[in-house]
Amino acid sequence: MSLLKLNNVNVTINGNNEKIEILKNIDLTFEDNKIYVITGPNGGGKSTIAKSIMGIIPVSSGQIILDDIDITDKSITERAKLGIGYAFQTPARFKGLKASDMLNLAKGENNTDICQLFYDVGLCAQDYLDREIDATFSGGELKRIEIASILARNPKIALFDEPEAGIDLWSFQRLTETFEKMHQRYDTTIIIISHQERILRLADEVILVDDGTITEITSREKFLETISHIDSDCACRNECIKGGVINVDCDR
Amino acid sequence: MLTAIDKVLLEKIADLHEIPQGAYNIRKDGQGISRNTTKNIDIITKQDKPGIDIIIKPGTKGESVHIPVILSKEGLTDVVYNTFEIGEGSDVLIVAGCGIHNAGSDDEQHDGIHEFYVRKGARMKYVEKHYGQGGGTGKNILNPKTIIEVEENGVAELEMIQIKGVDKTVRDTDVILHKNARLIVSERLHTYMVQNAESNINVKLMGEDSSAQVISRSVAQDDSKQVFHMNLLGYNKCAGHIQCDSIIMDNAKVSAIPEISAFHSDAQLVHEAAIGKIASDQLIKLMTLGLTEKEAENIILKGFLG
């Protein structure tokens, strides 16, 4: 049973003239075999929470505890070895590194079938094994390899930063299936940053982050209810340029 | 006779574990020590200067020629002129390369001048690897000069790799391409400590529909220096592309000097050059897979120099 805790975590960076608080007093607990979706407006601090868990962004104060080990001062490498994995929103491209090299590095000693990993993310292994992860990869292909690299590691804690960004509709379906499968097969704690309703539907808990703080932790049912309420009771309706007519998708 | 050191050098530069199959000529410390010719490939010692003529009969397909040079005597300067006649319609692999073992305090130097005539419709792949070892204070110096003329519909593919241990190198490559001839160059260069490398590649696209693609990748570490001067000259309807990519580290210095010149309105020439350190997002990605920063760096460099 693994448990990840953030205790009173603050992240502050130096701005031009003043200190800017990115995260303020974040307290969170993540249990295993659960799916958490972190959502909220852009610039609210969602990615910073995930990056501070992976050690990519150092925390200014507070503690991060994984299975009773204080990992606050541990490096990215050490945290990775303790079982944390991170799928980047915009994955890096590598000249000279093949997709199979990446997945072999990711799987390490795990007895994972590389070809199966390609199929799991909807890519033909034969076509992709020997392809370099360079500028010839589309954004969608890159994201799928990135997600496969997390599946290869089978980490205790899997962080996905906007996994749906840049993925087409067909693979969106596969993406949600991938999370569901991971959830069924393993005890992984899955933490997904997302704005997508279909991903929110997977959540055991929805964490709302705005302006560097946690504004609400709620269940998926409650959250979806709130969304439908907002939809039907759209605040823009009175000033809507479309006149608030029915059948207009309003994304505001 | 090949010593254990010779065998290591041969493996590094020509992937050879034993005496190669097919035609070969092994040159050691300024002298030819072993040679084999085949029905289609002849190797003749030059009479007027050191070196050999390699003559490949028209229509020869799928054969290879290995011509490694190994040096293990300090204080030696070896100059060699080799001429390759790649017969019409043939398709061959030529593996050259120079390995130096210098355990002494005097310099060892090999200047190889290679001239290629790739005849009509012929296809040649040329692989050249340079490697030095020995641990002495004497320098390992390699100055290859490569001159290539590709006739109508011919293809020349060059792989030029400096693996490690070469203290000083000046590489000159001059190519002339005729009608519909194609050139593909892939250069890999790695320098470290106080090593110095200079690579000059000049390609004249003379014939209609000739094309050239030059991809150069390098890594410069420690206090080493690299200078790239690449020049494409288009005299006809042609296409040329140079891509020069360098990873710079520590206190190294890298200059990439681009030059493209067109003398015809249908010449299309592109030069891309980039110098930079290893991207931090690459390092971080590999670290999130459990690699240390140093391990991540090695994987990235190894892949880049492929």
Chai-1 contact restraints between the chains, C-beta under 6 A:
chainA,res_idxA,chainB,res_idxB,connection_type,confidence,min_distance_angstrom,max_distance_angstrom,comment,restraint_id
A,I56,B,I284,contact,1.0,0.0,6.0,A-B,restraint_1
A,I76,B,M287,contact,1.0,0.0,6.0,A-B,restraint_2
A,I76,B,T288,contact,1.0,0.0,6.0,A-B,restraint_3
A,T77,B,M287,contact,1.0,0.0,6.0,A-B,restraint_4
A,T77,B,T292,contact,1.0,0.0,6.0,A-B,restraint_5
A,A80,B,T288,contact,1.0,0.0,6.0,A-B,restraint_6
A,A80,B,G290,contact,1.0,0.0,6.0,A-B,restraint_7
A,K81,B,G290,contact,1.0,0.0,6.0,A-B,restraint_8
A,Y86,B,T288,contact,1.0,0.0,6.0,A-B,restraint_9
A,A92,B,D281,contact,1.0,0.0,6.0,A-B,restraint_10
A,A92,B,Q282,contact,1.0,0.0,6.0,A-B,restraint_11
A,A92,B,K285,contact,1.0,0.0,6.0,A-B,restraint_12
A,F94,B,Q282,contact,1.0,0.0,6.0,A-B,restraint_13
A,K95,B,F304,contact,1.0,0.0,6.0,A-B,restraint_14
A,G96,B,G303,contact,1.0,0.0,6.0,A-B,restraint_15
A,G96,B,F304,contact,1.0,0.0,6.0,A-B,restraint_16
A,G96,B,G306,contact,1.0,0.0,6.0,A-B,restraint_17
A,L97,B,G303,contact,1.0,0.0,6.0,A-B,restraint_18
A,L105,B,L289,contact,1.0,0.0,6.0,A-B,restraint_19
A,A106,B,L289,contact,1.0,0.0,6.0,A-B,restraint_20
